């Protein structure tokens, strides 16, 4: 990857590790460590996009808190994407169990997160 200067997306996940109680602190710990690994492997920082991993090993409370505090991720100085399309937490919040009924919730979370700094 480093040799080709391909872009890299680093995604946060809580799988197979102990998560911190504070959602943003956990994001910073995980993403900083992952950025160090990428940089040690020769990946240029300007080739990185961060993904906070909505819906990946996160419960509804964690996803909602991550949305509320999303703008704090700007401290990395990197593009941050927000992939919330039809996620289960949207269904939980809106009462829409079927994924294909979550498009309006997806549009709402996309707008909220774009205003909060999603790239």
Secondary structure, DSSP 8 states (H G I E B T S, - for coil): -TTTT--EEEE---TTS---SSHHHHHHHHHHHHHHHHHHTT--GGGEEEE--TTSS--HHHHHHHHHTGGGGGGG-SEEE---TT-HHHHHHHT--SGGG-HHHHHHHHHHHHHTT--
